[in-house]
Amino acid sequence: MQLYDERDKGYTVFKVHLEKNDFDKQFINDYDVDRWFADSKGNVVLGLEFDKDITTFWCRPEGEGKFQELHSRRSFVDETFVPIEIAGDKAMVISDHELGREAVWRYDIPSGSFEDLLFSADGYDVSDALLSTDRSRVIGVSYYEHFQKDHYFDQQAEATDQLIDNSFPGLETNVVSRSLDGKRLMIAAQRDNSPPKYIWLDLDKKTGGAWFSQYPNLEGKTLPTVQPYEFTASDGTTLQGYLTMPLAPAAEKPPLIVFPHGGPHSRDYQYFSPYVQFFANRGFAVLQVNFRGSEGFGSAFEAAGYRQWGQAMQQDVYEAVDWLTAQDIVDADRKCMVGASYGGYVALVAAYQRPHDYRCIASIAGIADLYDMVNLESLNPGRKPIVAKSIGDVGSREDVEMLREHSVIRHVIKIRAPILLVHGTVDTRVDVAQSRAFYSRASKADLDIRYLELKDGTHFLDEYNNRLAVFEALDEFLAERLQAGR
């Protein structure tokens, strides 16, 4: 267990005997390490020291003796560095070294230098390591194109992966769990218009079967496909995203839901989405865009979104709408923007930046006061330098003005579209005070606004009744404003 030790003035690792309540200290933390990591045998082999925006990695590959400095990096300045395996004096590291995107490198610990490139995905970041069943070694890595792709270093694991792919044609599959002997597997299988389902396989007996579907009532239903698109923004940046058209043929072009993702440093995928399928089922086309700042497309693309809340990232969403409008396949005069978290912020910003473009706006756990959010986040010493670099610095007069200028709550008077506002009372990502303050200001300005506050609601609407209430509210709100048939 990692526990704070007053003698070390920091976090130290103890081996704890649960029945006897004995605590055996493993070593003295004289490295100022804040977080420790153990290997599959319980040996503490890695420690991370955080000092403002500098992260120092300490390691002892054999799991005993003194720790040595593996690497040190300054956030937003130096190359990224994530060790995923340490063996002897070599480490396997995910880094944007040389390529400007996350790739897998061999790193020499004694010399502190990168050696050879082990794997990279053209145009995409490597996202994670795939571990052996005993978690003692890296057998592969994963990255995302439109769906997750796995690349294996281990031949047996590669063969198993190929067997799984061949067994489920037309579905995107990934191993989510293995037995310790690697013979029994749990597979997640889905596609853009088929919900996730979990399947067990016994490789020895060559048998398998369905366990459960995440949305069983949608199994066997005909659902619309999610189509990738790509276009060039006005400044030459290549942007991509997804377009979902409703199934039912209509005498007229369908209304449009613009659905920006949260984060903002996350991204949309081609995977099945209950929100997208819900909108399409109600007769709407759905537009998603991976605006600059989205993750997975290289360091430069993500960094292009830093400090661009309400600015370049917002403009990318507008230009995606312009691109789709030029295709002449949707009724762009009947559109609504719906978003959650950062996506809710995007929707609210569109309400005042483009007051006559949208018939309605829906924000779920969105940010209305950017300055207030950043000011609150900056109270955490560990978060402050990250927030300052990626969003804005409340210690800078110029940044404070920027944050206030792009806070929706300062522009209520410009808003014309009806608004649906949703927030949970126990949201730990975006404080419910954001929506409460905005609703109060909007009500005083006599805006057409409805506020649904969910008791015990989380940021991700984990509780069934809360999620159902949101879908019901969206259903009624969108039908009224966009006049779509059911």
C-alpha positions in Angstrom: 0.0 0.0 0.0 1.1 3.5 -0.7 0.7 5.7 2.4 1.8 9.1 3.5 4.7 8.8 6.0 5.3 11.8 8.3 8.9 10.7 8.7 9.6 10.8 5.0 7.3 13.8 4.5 5.9 11.9 1.5 4.3 8.8 0.2 6.0 5.5 1.0 5.2 1.9 0.2 4.2 -0.6 3.0 3.5 -4.3 2.9 0.4 -4.8 5.1 -0.7 -7.9 6.8 -4.4 -7.5 6.9 -5.2 -9.9 9.7 -2.4 -8.8 12.0 -2.6 -5.1 11.0 1.2 -5.1 10.6 2.8 -2.4 8.4 6.2 -3.2 7.0 7.9 -0.2 5.4 9.6 -1.3 2.2 12.1 1.6 1.8 12.7 5.3 2.7 11.2 7.8 0.2 14.1 10.2 -0.1 13.3 10.9 -3.8 10.3 13.1 -3.3 8.3 10.6 -5.2 4.5 11.1 -5.2 3.3 7.9 -6.9 4.7 4.4 -6.9 4.2 1.4 -9.2 4.9 -2.3 -8.7 5.5 -5.1 -11.1 3.4 -8.3 -11.4 5.3 -9.8 -8.5 4.7 -6.9 -6.1 8.2 -5.4 -6.5 8.1 -1.6 -6.5 10.0 -0.7 -9.7 8.9 2.8 -10.7 8.2 6.1 -9.0 6.9 9.4 -10.3 8.0 12.7 -8.8 6.0 15.8 -9.6 7.4 19.3 -9.1 5.1 21.9 -10.7 5.3 21.1 -14.4 8.3 18.7 -14.2 7.9 15.0 -13.9 10.9 12.8 -12.9 10.8 9.1 -13.3 12.8 6.9 -10.8 13.3 3.2 -11.4 15.0 0.1 -10.1 14.5 -2.7 -12.7 15.4 -5.5 -10.4 12.9 -4.4 -7.7 15.5 -3.9 -5.0 18.2 -1.5 -3.9 18.4 2.2 -4.6 16.2 3.9 -7.2 18.0 5.7 -10.1 16.7 8.6 -12.2 15.2 7.2 -15.4 14.1 10.4 -17.1 12.9 13.9 -16.4 10.5 16.0 -18.6 8.8 19.4 -18.5 5.1 19.3 -19.5 4.2 21.1 -22.7 7.9 21.6 -23.5 9.8 18.3 -23.6 8.9 15.1 -25.5 6.3 12.9 -23.9 7.6 9.9 -22.0 5.6 7.0 -20.6 7.5 3.8 -19.6 5.5 0.7 -20.1 8.1 -2.0 -19.4 11.5 -2.0 -17.7 13.9 -4.9 -18.1 17.5 -4.7 -17.0 19.0 -1.5 -18.4 16.4 -1.1 -21.1 12.9 0.4 -21.1 10.0 0.3 -23.5 8.6 3.8 -23.7 5.6 5.5 -25.4 6.8 8.9 -26.6 6.3 11.4 -29.3 10.1 11.5 -29.8 11.1 12.5 -33.3 7.8 11.6 -35.0 5.5 14.2 -33.2 3.1 11.4 -32.4 3.0 8.8 -29.7 5.0 5.7 -30.7 6.9 2.8 -29.0 10.6 3.2 -28.5 13.4 1.3 -26.8 15.2 3.5 -24.3 18.6 2.9 -22.8 18.6 3.7 -19.1 22.3 4.2 -18.4 22.8 6.7 -21.3 19.4 8.3 -20.9 18.8 8.1 -24.7 16.3 6.7 -27.1 17.5 3.8 -29.3 15.3 2.2 -31.9 11.7 2.6 -32.9 9.6 -0.5 -32.1 6.3 0.5 -33.5 4.4 3.5 -34.8 0.9 4.0 -36.4 0.9 6.2 -39.4 -1.1 9.4 -38.5 -2.2 8.2 -35.1 -1.0 8.0 -31.5 -0.2 4.8 -29.8 -2.6 4.9 -26.8 -1.9 2.0 -24.5 0.1 -1.2 -23.8 -1.2 -4.7 -24.0 0.1 -6.9 -21.2 0.6 -10.6 -20.8 -1.9 -12.5 -18.6 0.5 -12.3 -15.6 1.1 -8.6 -16.4 4.9 -9.2 -16.4 5.6 -8.0 -19.9 4.2 -6.0 -22.8 2.9 -8.2 -25.6 1.6 -5.4 -27.8 0.1 -1.9 -28.0 -3.1 -0.4 -29.2 -4.1 2.7 -31.1 -7.2 4.1 -32.7 -8.1 4.8 -36.3 -11.8 4.8 -36.5 -11.8 1.7 -34.2 -9.2 0.3 -31.8 -6.4 -1.5 -33.5 -4.0 -3.8 -31.7 -0.5 -4.5 -32.7 1.2 -7.5 -31.1 4.9 -8.2 -30.5 4.1 -11.7 -29.3 3.5 -14.2 -32.1 1.1 -16.4 -30.1 -1.0 -13.3 -29.1 -1.0 -12.2 -32.7 -2.2 -15.6 -33.8 -5.0 -15.5 -31.2 -6.0 -12.0 -32.3 -6.2 -13.2 -36.0 -8.3 -16.2 -34.9 -10.7 -13.9 -33.1 -11.0 -11.5 -36.1 -11.7 -14.4 -38.4 -14.3 -15.8 -36.1 -16.4 -12.6 -36.0 -16.4 -11.1 -39.5 -18.1 -7.7 -39.7 -17.5 -6.9 -36.0 -14.8 -4.9 -34.3 -13.3 -7.2 -31.6 -10.9 -6.7 -28.7 -9.8 -9.0 -25.9 -11.0 -7.4 -22.6 -10.0 -10.2 -20.2 -7.9 -13.4 -20.1 -7.6 -16.3 -17.7 -4.1 -16.7 -16.2 -3.2 -19.5 -18.5 -4.4 -17.4 -21.5 -6.8 -20.1 -22.7 -10.1 -18.5 -21.8 -10.9 -15.1 -23.2 -13.6 -12.5 -22.9 -14.2 -10.6 -26.1 -16.0 -7.3 -26.7 -17.5 -7.3 -30.2 -19.4 -4.4 -31.8 -19.6 -2.1 -34.9 -21.0 1.3 -35.5 -24.6 0.1 -35.8 -24.4 -2.9 -33.5 -24.2 -2.4 -29.7 -21.3 -3.9 -27.6 -21.7 -7.6 -26.8 -19.4 -9.8 -24.7 -18.5 -13.3 -25.8 -16.5 -15.9 -24.0 -14.1 -18.2 -25.8 -12.3 -21.4 -24.6 -9.3 -21.8 -27.0 -8.5 -25.3 -25.8 -12.0 -26.7 -26.2 -12.6 -24.5 -29.3 -16.0 -23.4 -27.9 -17.6 -20.1 -27.0 -20.8 -18.3 -26.4 -22.6 -15.0 -25.8 -22.4 -13.6 -22.3 -24.5 -10.4 -22.5 -25.2 -7.4 -24.7 -24.9 -3.9 -23.3 -28.1 -3.0 -25.1 -30.0 -6.2 -25.6 -33.2 -4.6 -26.9 -31.2 -3.2 -29.8 -29.8 -6.6 -30.9 -31.2 -7.6 -34.3 -32.5 -4.1 -35.0 -31.6 -2.3 -38.2 -29.6 0.8 -37.2 -28.0 3.5 -39.3 -24.3 3.3 -40.1 -21.8 5.9 -38.9 -19.7 7.2 -41.9 -16.3 8.8 -41.6 -15.6 12.0 -43.5 -12.6 14.3 -43.9 -12.2 17.9 -45.1 -9.7 20.8 -45.1 -10.4 23.7 -42.8 -10.0 27.3 -44.0 -6.4 27.5 -42.5 -5.4 24.2 -44.3 -5.8 21.9 -41.3 -7.2 18.5 -42.1 -10.2 17.6 -39.9 -12.1 14.4 -39.7 -15.3 13.2 -38.1 -18.4 11.1 -38.5 -21.8 11.6 -40.1 -24.9 9.5 -39.3 -28.0 9.7 -41.5 -31.4 8.5 -40.3 -32.6 5.3 -41.8 -36.2 6.2 -42.7 -36.5 7.8 -46.2 -38.0 11.2 -46.0 -39.7 13.5 -48.5 -37.4 16.2 -47.3 -33.8 16.5 -46.0 -33.4 15.6 -42.3 -32.8 18.2 -39.6 -29.3 18.2 -38.1 -27.9 17.6 -34.7 -24.3 18.9 -34.3 -22.8 16.8 -31.5 -19.3 18.0 -30.4 -17.4 15.7 -28.0 -16.3 16.4 -24.5 -12.8 16.7 -23.1 -11.7 18.6 -25.1 -8.6 16.4 -25.2 -10.5 13.2 -26.2 -12.1 12.3 -29.5 -15.0 10.7 -31.3 -14.8 7.2 -32.8 -16.8 5.2 -35.2 -18.0 3.0 -32.4 -21.7 2.5 -31.5 -23.0 5.5 -29.6 -26.4 5.4 -27.8 -26.7 9.2 -28.2 -26.0 9.1 -31.9 -28.4 6.2 -32.5 -31.1 7.9 -30.4 -30.8 11.1 -32.5 -30.9 9.2 -35.8 -33.8 7.1 -34.6 -35.8 10.4 -34.2 -35.1 11.4 -37.7 -32.1 13.6 -37.3 -28.7 13.5 -39.1 -25.9 13.6 -36.6 -22.6 15.4 -37.2 -19.5 14.8 -35.1 -16.1 16.4 -35.6 -12.6 15.8 -34.1 -11.7 19.5 -33.9 -8.1 20.5 -33.3 -7.2 19.7 -29.7 -8.7 16.2 -30.0 -6.3 13.5 -28.9 -4.9 10.6 -31.0 -3.8 12.5 -34.1 -0.4 13.6 -33.0 1.1 16.1 -30.5 0.9 19.1 -32.8 -2.8 18.6 -33.5 -3.7 18.3 -29.8 -1.5 21.3 -28.9 -3.3 23.4 -31.6 -6.3 23.3 -29.3 -4.4 24.6 -26.2 -5.9 28.0 -25.0 -8.4 27.9 -27.8 -11.6 27.4 -25.9 -14.3 29.4 -27.8 -11.8 30.2 -30.5 -10.0 27.9 -33.0 -11.6 24.7 -31.6 -15.0 26.3 -31.8 -14.3 27.5 -35.4 -13.6 23.9 -36.5 -17.1 22.9 -35.4 -18.6 25.7 -37.4 -16.5 24.8 -40.5 -17.6 21.2 -40.2 -21.2 22.4 -40.4 -20.4 24.5 -43.4 -18.7 21.5 -45.1 -21.8 19.4 -44.5 -24.1 22.2 -45.7 -22.2 22.3 -49.0 -23.0 18.6 -49.4 -26.7 19.5 -49.6 -27.9 16.3 -47.9 -29.3 17.8 -44.7 -31.7 20.7 -43.8 -29.0 23.0 -42.4 -31.7 25.6 -41.6 -33.1 23.2 -39.0 -30.3 22.4 -36.7 -29.6 22.1 -33.0 -26.3 21.8 -31.2 -26.1 19.2 -28.4 -23.1 18.6 -26.2 -22.0 17.3 -22.9 -19.1 18.6 -20.6 -16.8 20.5 -23.0 -19.3 19.7 -25.7 -21.9 21.5 -23.6 -19.6 24.5 -23.5 -19.3 24.4 -27.3 -23.0 24.3 -27.6 -23.5 27.3 -25.3 -20.8 29.3 -27.0 -22.5 28.7 -30.3 -25.7 30.1 -28.8 -24.1 33.6 -28.5 -21.5 33.5 -31.2 -24.0 32.2 -33.8 -27.3 33.4 -32.3 -29.3 33.0 -35.5 -27.8 29.7 -36.8 -29.3 27.2 -34.4 -32.9 26.6 -33.6 -32.0 25.2 -30.2 -29.1 24.4 -27.9 -28.7 21.6 -25.3 -25.9 21.6 -22.7 -25.4 18.6 -20.5 -23.0 19.2 -17.6 -21.5 22.1 -19.6 -19.3 25.0 -18.7 -20.8 28.4 -18.7 -18.2 30.4 -16.8 -14.8 29.5 -18.2 -12.9 31.9 -15.8 -14.7 30.5 -12.8 -13.8 26.9 -13.8 -10.1 27.7 -14.4 -9.9 29.7 -11.2 -11.3 26.7 -9.2 -9.0 24.2 -11.0 -6.0 26.4 -10.3 -6.5 26.0 -6.6 -5.0 22.5 -7.0 -1.2 23.0 -7.1 -0.8 19.9 -9.2 -3.4 21.0 -11.8 -2.5 24.7 -11.9 0.4 24.5 -14.4 -1.5 22.1 -16.7 -4.6 24.3 -16.7 -2.5 27.5 -17.3 -0.8 26.0 -20.3 -3.9 24.2 -21.8 -6.7 26.7 -21.0 -5.4 29.9 -19.4 -3.5 31.3 -16.5 -5.6 33.1 -13.8 -2.3 34.8 -12.7 -2.1 36.6 -16.0 -4.2 39.7 -16.5 -4.3 39.1 -20.3 -5.4 35.5 -19.8 -8.1 36.5 -17.2 -9.6 38.8 -19.8 -9.4 36.1 -22.4 -11.1 33.6 -20.1 -13.9 36.1 -19.2 -14.4 37.0 -22.9 -15.0 33.4 -23.8 -17.3 32.7 -20.8 -20.9 32.2 -22.0 -22.3 33.7 -18.8 -21.0 37.2 -19.9 -22.9 37.0 -23.2 -26.4 36.0 -22.2 -27.9 39.1 -23.8 -26.8 37.9 -27.2 -28.5 34.5 -27.1 -31.7 33.9 -29.1 -32.1 30.1 -29.3 -34.1 28.1 -26.8 -31.8 26.2 -24.3 -32.1 22.9 -22.5 -29.7 22.8 -19.6 -29.0 19.6 -17.7 -26.7 19.0 -14.7 -26.2 16.5 -11.9 -26.0 17.6 -8.3 -22.9 15.4 -7.5 -20.9 16.1 -10.7 -17.2 16.0 -9.7 -15.9 17.1 -13.1 -18.0 20.2 -13.7 -19.5 21.8 -10.7 -23.3 22.1 -10.8 -22.8 25.7 -9.8 -21.9 26.3 -13.4 -25.4 25.5 -14.7 -27.1 27.0 -11.6 -25.4 30.4 -12.2 -26.1 30.4 -15.9 -29.8 29.4 -15.4 -30.2 32.3 -12.9 -28.6 34.8 -15.3 -30.6 33.5 -18.3 -33.9 33.5 -16.4 -33.4 37.1 -15.4 -32.7 37.9 -19.1 -36.0 36.2 -19.9 -34.4 33.6 -22.2 -36.4 30.6 -23.3 -34.6 28.1 -21.1 -35.4 24.9 -19.3 -33.2 23.6 -16.5 -33.2 19.9 -15.5 -31.2 19.3 -12.3 -30.6 15.6 -11.6 -30.6 14.7 -7.9 -27.4 12.6 -7.2 -26.6 12.9 -10.9 -23.0 12.3 -11.9 -21.0 13.8 -14.7 -21.5 10.7 -16.8 -25.2 10.1 -15.8 -24.3 6.8 -14.4 -27.7 6.2 -12.7 -30.4 4.7 -14.9 -33.3 7.0 -13.9 -31.1 10.1 -14.5 -30.0 8.9 -17.9 -33.6 8.1 -18.9 -34.8 11.5 -17.7 -32.1 13.2 -20.0 -33.2 11.2 -23.1 -36.8 12.0 -22.4 -36.1 15.7 -22.0 -34.0 15.7 -25.2 -36.7 13.8 -27.1 -39.4 16.4 -26.2 -37.1 19.4 -26.6 -35.7 18.4 -30.1 -39.1 17.4 -31.4 -40.6 20.7 -30.5 -37.8 22.8 -31.9 -36.9 20.9 -35.0 -40.4 19.5 -35.9 -39.0 16.0 -36.6 -41.4 13.1 -37.0 -41.2 10.3 -34.5 
